[in-house]
Amino acid sequence: MIDVCFLWASSVFGSIVHPYEAMRSVVKRSKLLELVPLFCLVLLYVALASIVKIQEFRPFFLTGQFLTLVFWIGVSYGLSVLLLWFVGKNLGGKGTVRSLLVSWGYTLVPTLVWFLVTSILYVVLPPPRTNGVLGIGFSFVYLCFSAAVFLWKGTLVYLSLRFGMRLTLPKILLVLAVFLPLALVYSVFMYRFGIFRVPFL
């Protein structure tokens, strides 16, 4: 298991500095065990998010909030993979559910990083923040960080579909043209039901 964690950490680092080579290796291996470290970090985030959301230590409510978030994150991940695979397959993709399952898992790492950092900052530097130099400077740095994470995620989404489904750029754009509107509708429902303020996709 230690080897798997090391391999996963190496692949995550590679997805930042050499994303093309890293994602190609991830798909080539398609080891489901590589999702275990991600799952553990998701549990860590959900535990933190549950405490932040409820804002007091009430074990019963924390457990309910924790299980609800874990369940819907799992559902969101599974539905995303199945939809992408189905659309990609109908556009001539030759990848497998397994390869897409693993590669798409890596696209959740930027999402997880953003959520973790945002949750920690919410505790350390809770809003409202000042309009002074420090407040504006913090907002600027946070926006730059968010933009960098978004670019990182976009790159991994492209490479996941490129290698996981063996699709060309035009077909990837078609897949996303189907996926993104449906993801938006799904996110609105999640927001309306009070599960996610920002979708964990």
N, C-alpha and C positions, 0 to 999 in steps of 0.2 A: 504493500500500500504506500510505503514511503517513496518507492520508485515512481509510482503513479502520480503522487503529489509533486514530486520533483519534475517529472515530465510535463505535467499540467502547468506548473509555474514557469518552466522554460518556454512552453508554447505561448503562454500569455505574454511573457516578455518579448518573445519573437514576434507576436502579433502587433507589437508597437514599433519595433525597430526594423523587422523584416517580415511584414505581414504576408506577402505573397508566398515566400518559402515556408513560413510557419503554417499557414492554413492548408497549403498543399500537403504538407507532412501530416497534419491532423486528419485530413480526409483519407489519405493513404493508409493510415493506421486504423482509423474508425474504431477506436477502443472505447466502449461504453463506460469503462471504469474511469475514464478521464472526466466524466461528468460528476463523479463523487465529490472532489474538492469544491467544485462549483456549488453543488447542492449544500455542502456544509457551510459555505460562505453565505448562501441565500438564507439558511436557517439563522445564521448570526445576524444578518441584516433584519430579518423579520422580527427577531427577538428585540432588537434595538428599536425598530419602527413601532412595535406594539407598545413599548414603554413610553416612547415619545408621544404617541397618539393618545394614549389614555392618561399620561402625565401623573400617574400615581401608582403605587404598588398595590394592586388588587389581583392576587393570583388567579381567581376564577375568570375575571374579565380578560386578563392577559393571556390565559390559555386559550380562550375562545377567539380572541383577536389573532393570536399566533396561528392557530389551526386554520382559520378562515383565510388569512393571507397566504399561507403555505399552499393550501388547496387551490386557490385561484391562480397563483403563480404557476403551479404545475399544469393546471388546465390551460392557461394562456400559452404556455410553452408547447404543450402537446398539440393544441389546435393550430398554432402557428406553423409548426413543422408539417402537420398533415395537409394543411391548406397549400403551403408552398410546394410540397412534394406533388400534390394532386395537379396543381396548375402547371408546375414545371414539367411533369410527366406528359401532360396533354400538349405541351409545346415542344415535345421531342427530347426532353431531358432524359439522361440515361443513368442518373444517380440512384442510390438506394435510400430507403427511409433511414437506415442505420447511419449512413455517411452524413446525411443531412441532420439527423438527430444530434450527432456529435459536433459537427461544424457549427450548427446553429447555436449550440450551447455556448460556444466561444463568443458569439455575438452578444450574449447576455452579460459578459464580463464588463464592458463599458457601462452598460445600464446599471449593473450592481455597484460599480465604483462610484458612479454619479449619485445614486441613492444613498450609499453609505456616507460619502462626504457631505452630502446635503443634510442628512440626519444628524451627523456629528456637529456640523456648523449650527444647526438649529438649537442644539443643546448648549454649545460653547458660546455662540453669538446669536442669541434669540432675537427675532424681530420685535418691535420696529427698530431699524438701524438709523443712525443719524444721517443728516444731509451734509455733514462736515467732510473734511478732506479724507479722514479715515474711512467714513462710511461710503463715500463715493469710490475711494480706492479699492475697498473690499468688493464693492459691486462690480467694478471693472475687472478685477482679478477673477471673480467668480464667473462672470460672463465669458471671459477668455478660456477658463477651465472648461465650462460647459460646451463651448464651441469646439474645443480640442477633442473632448470626449465624443461629441456628436460626429465629428469627422472620423475618429477612430472606429466608431460603431458602423458608420456608413461604409467604410472600407471593408470591414469584416463581413457585413451583410452581402456586399458584392462578391467577395471571395468565397463565402459560404455557398452561394448559389452557383458561382462559377465552377468550383471544384466539386461541391457536394451533389449538384445536379447536372454538371457538365453542360452548362448553358452559355450561349454567346451573350454579349452585351445587349443587343436588341431584345433578345428573349428574356433576359433578366429584367429589363425595363418593363416588358409586358407583364411579367409575373408580379412585379411591384405595383404596377398599375391596377392589378386586381386585388392584391393583398392589402395595400395601404388604405384604400377606402373602407374595406371591411374591418381592418384593424381600428380605424377611426370610429366607426359605428360601435364596435365592441367596447372601445375605451369609454365612449359616452355612456353606455349601459353600466359599465363598471363604476363610473363616477356617480351616476344617478343612484345606484344601489349602495353607495358609500364604501366601496371596497378599495378602489384606487383613486387618488386624486390625479396622479400621473401614472399612465399604464406601464406595467413592468413587462415590456416586450423586447 
